[in-house]
């Protein structure tokens, strides 16, 4: 009787450990795809980074960090705007998405859209941004106002 009880305890422990291991592995693989993508971007391997972010989206189509990573791989292109817009559809308060998209809009000379997005970042007042500061959002918006011919507003931001 004791050996049956001991065997039951061992089997139960093995099942619990495998469940914890599988759950932990799944979570780690989701995180590691985005982390790997960011590491690839840091070393300039854009194509490899794209694949990592796409893998993250296959596992979780609502991963806003993966969309932001893809936007960063596309720099200031229309694709970057598209990826940011997808992230914002999931989380409309994602300041980083507005910031990246604003930069892309400004690069594409879509000045009013850029100004609108810089303004949204400033209004959201996030405690931190991926690669920018709130103060820098004022400078970028001021530069955009200047490009748009609105010098008074540019001076106010500066």
C-alpha positions as CSV (number, residue, x, y, z in Angstrom):
1,X,0.0,0.0,0.0
2,X,2.8,2.4,0.9
3,X,4.5,1.8,-2.5
4,X,1.3,2.6,-4.4
5,X,1.0,5.8,-2.4
6,X,4.6,6.7,-3.0
7,X,4.2,6.0,-6.7
8,X,1.1,8.2,-6.9
9,X,3.0,11.0,-5.2
10,X,5.9,10.7,-7.6
11,X,3.6,10.7,-10.6
12,X,1.7,13.7,-9.3
13,X,5.0,15.6,-8.7
14,X,6.2,14.7,-12.3
15,X,2.9,16.0,-13.8
16,X,3.1,19.2,-11.8
17,X,6.8,19.8,-12.7
18,X,6.1,19.2,-16.4
19,X,3.2,21.6,-16.3
20,X,5.3,24.3,-14.7
21,X,8.2,23.6,-17.1
22,X,5.9,23.8,-20.2
23,X,4.1,26.9,-19.0
24,X,7.4,28.6,-18.2
25,X,8.9,27.6,-21.6
26,X,5.9,29.0,-23.5
27,X,6.1,32.3,-21.7
28,X,9.9,32.4,-22.1
29,X,9.6,31.7,-25.8
30,X,7.2,34.6,-26.3
31,X,9.4,37.0,-24.4
32,X,12.6,35.8,-26.0
33,X,11.3,36.4,-29.6
34,X,10.8,40.1,-28.9
35,X,14.0,40.3,-26.8
36,X,15.9,38.5,-29.5
37,X,14.5,40.9,-32.1
38,X,15.5,43.9,-30.0
39,X,19.0,42.5,-29.6
40,X,19.2,42.0,-33.3
41,X,18.2,45.6,-33.9
42,X,20.8,46.8,-31.4
43,X,23.5,45.2,-33.5
44,X,22.0,46.3,-36.8
45,X,20.6,42.9,-38.0
46,X,17.3,44.3,-39.3
47,X,16.2,41.2,-41.3
48,X,16.9,38.9,-38.5
49,X,15.1,41.2,-36.1
50,X,12.1,41.2,-38.4
51,X,11.9,37.4,-38.3
52,X,12.0,37.4,-34.5
53,X,9.2,39.9,-34.2
54,X,7.1,38.0,-36.8
55,X,7.6,34.8,-34.8
56,X,6.4,36.7,-31.7
57,X,3.3,37.8,-33.6
58,X,2.6,34.2,-34.8
59,X,2.5,33.2,-31.1
60,X,0.6,36.2,-30.0
61,X,-1.1,38.4,-32.7
62,X,-1.7,41.1,-30.1
63,X,1.9,41.6,-29.0
64,X,2.3,45.3,-29.2
65,X,6.0,45.1,-28.5
66,X,6.5,42.9,-31.6
67,X,4.6,45.5,-33.7
68,X,6.8,48.3,-32.3
69,X,9.9,46.2,-33.1
70,X,8.7,45.7,-36.6
71,X,8.1,49.5,-36.9
72,X,11.6,50.1,-35.7
73,X,13.0,47.7,-38.3
74,X,11.2,49.6,-41.0
75,X,12.5,53.0,-39.8
76,X,10.5,55.9,-41.2
77,X,8.7,54.1,-44.0
78,X,5.0,53.7,-44.6
79,X,5.3,50.1,-43.2
80,X,6.5,51.6,-39.9
81,X,3.3,53.7,-39.9
82,X,1.2,50.6,-40.6
83,X,2.8,48.6,-37.7
84,X,2.3,51.4,-35.3
85,X,-1.3,51.8,-36.3
86,X,-1.8,48.1,-35.7
87,X,-0.2,48.4,-32.2
88,X,-2.5,51.4,-31.5
89,X,-5.6,49.4,-32.5
90,X,-4.7,47.0,-29.7
91,X,-3.6,49.7,-27.2
92,X,-4.7,53.3,-28.1
93,X,-2.6,54.6,-25.2
94,X,0.7,53.3,-26.4
95,X,2.9,56.4,-26.4
96,X,5.8,54.6,-28.1
97,X,3.7,53.8,-31.1
98,X,2.6,57.4,-31.4
99,X,6.2,58.6,-31.1
100,X,7.6,56.1,-33.7
101,X,4.7,56.9,-36.1
102,X,5.1,60.6,-35.6
103,X,8.7,60.4,-36.7
104,X,7.7,58.3,-39.7
105,X,5.0,60.8,-40.7
106,X,7.4,63.7,-40.4
107,X,9.9,61.9,-42.6
108,X,7.1,61.2,-45.1
109,X,6.3,65.0,-45.0
110,X,2.9,64.3,-43.6
111,X,3.4,67.1,-41.1
112,X,-0.1,67.5,-39.7
113,X,-0.3,63.8,-38.9
114,X,3.1,64.0,-37.3
115,X,2.1,67.0,-35.2
116,X,-1.1,65.2,-34.1
117,X,0.9,62.1,-32.9
118,X,3.6,64.2,-31.1
119,X,0.8,66.0,-29.4
120,X,-0.8,62.6,-28.3
121,X,2.6,61.5,-26.8
122,X,2.9,64.8,-24.9
123,X,-0.7,64.5,-23.6
124,X,-0.2,60.9,-22.5
125,X,2.8,62.0,-20.4
126,X,4.3,58.5,-20.2
127,X,6.9,57.9,-17.5
128,X,9.3,56.6,-20.2
129,X,9.5,56.0,-23.9
130,X,11.6,53.4,-25.8
131,X,14.2,55.8,-27.3
132,X,12.9,59.3,-26.7
133,X,12.1,61.7,-23.9
134,X,9.0,63.8,-23.4
135,X,11.2,66.9,-23.8
136,X,12.4,65.6,-27.1
137,X,8.8,65.2,-28.3
138,X,8.4,69.0,-27.9
139,X,11.6,69.5,-29.9
140,X,10.5,67.1,-32.7
141,X,7.0,68.7,-32.7
142,X,8.6,72.1,-32.9
143,X,10.8,71.0,-35.8
144,X,7.7,69.7,-37.5
145,X,5.8,72.9,-36.9
146,X,8.8,74.7,-38.5
147,X,8.6,72.5,-41.5
148,X,4.9,73.1,-41.7
149,X,5.5,76.8,-41.7
150,X,4.1,77.4,-38.2
151,X,7.0,79.3,-36.6
152,X,5.1,80.7,-33.6
153,X,4.0,77.2,-32.6
154,X,7.6,76.0,-33.2
155,X,9.0,78.7,-31.0
156,X,6.5,77.9,-28.2
157,X,7.6,74.2,-28.3
158,X,11.3,75.1,-28.3
